[in-house]
Amino acid sequence: MITGAINLGIWTILFFVIGMYRPRWPLFFMKEPSRFIIVLVATVLFMVTATLYGEGLRREKLEKAVKEKATQTIAPVPVPVPVPAPEKPAAK
C-alpha cells in the first residue's frame, strides 16, 4: 500500500507540473482546460496519496504488533486451589 501511495504521489507531481506548463496535455479530453482544474485535480490526488500512505503505515505497524504479540511467551499464572475447611471436633 505504501508503494502504491508513493507511485501515485509521483504521478500527481508529474500531472501537476505538466498541467501547469500546458493544461491541454493532461486534460486532452476537454475543450477549454484551465490551470485551476489542474490545481483541483492535483489537490484531490495529493489528499488520496497522503491518506493511502498513512493507512499503509498504520497497517504495517499493526501487523508488526500482531507478530510481536504472537511470538511472546506467556508465563503460567498459578491458580489457587480451594482447600477444604478442617472439621470441628464434636462438642461434649
N, C-alpha and C positions, 0 to 999 in steps of 0.2 A: 504494500500500500504506500509505503514511503517512496519507493522508486517511482511509482505512478505519479505521486504528487510532484516529485522533482521533474519528471518528464513534462507534466502539464505546466509547471512553472516556466520551464524553458520555452515551451510553445507559446505561453502567454506573453512572455517578454518579446519573443520574435514577432508575434501578432501585433503587439503594441508598437514596436519600433517601425516595422514595415507600414503599419497603418498610419502612423504619424507622418511618415515620409510620403506615401502615396495611398490614400484611403481606398482608391479603386482596386488595388491589388487584393487585399484580403476580403473586401466586400464586392467582389466582381459581379454578384448577382443583383446588386441594387442599381437603380438608375442614378440617384444622386447621393452617394455615400458621403458622410462628413466625418470629421475627426472626433466630433462629440460622440457619435455612435461607437467609434473605436475605443474611446475612453470608457464608455459604459460597459461594453463587452469585456474589455480588459479588466475592469474593476470586478465584475462578476466572476470572471475566470480566476482572478487573484484570490478572491474570497473562497472559491471552491478549492483552490490549491492549498490555501492555509488550513482549511478545515480538514482536508484529506491528510495533510501532513500531521496535524495534531492528533487526529484519530489513529493514524498509523503508529505514532509514538505511544499513545495510550494503550493500544492493543499489544504492542511489543513489551511494554512494561508489565502489563497484566499477565502475559504469557510467561515472562521471566519469573514473576512472583509465584505463579502456579507451579512452575518447575521446581523452584526452590522449596516450596512447601511440600511437594511430593517427595523430595529427596531427604527431607528432615526425618530423623528417627525420634519417635516419641517414647520417653521413658515410662515404664509401667508405674501406675499410681497404686499404692497399697489400698486395698478395700477393707474397711472394718468388718469383722466377723462378729455377729452377736453371740454373747456368752450367756448361758442360762444362769439365772439368779440362784444362789445357794438356797437349799431348803432350810426352813426354820425348824429348830428342834421342837419336838412335841411338848406341850405345856403339861405340868403335873398337878 
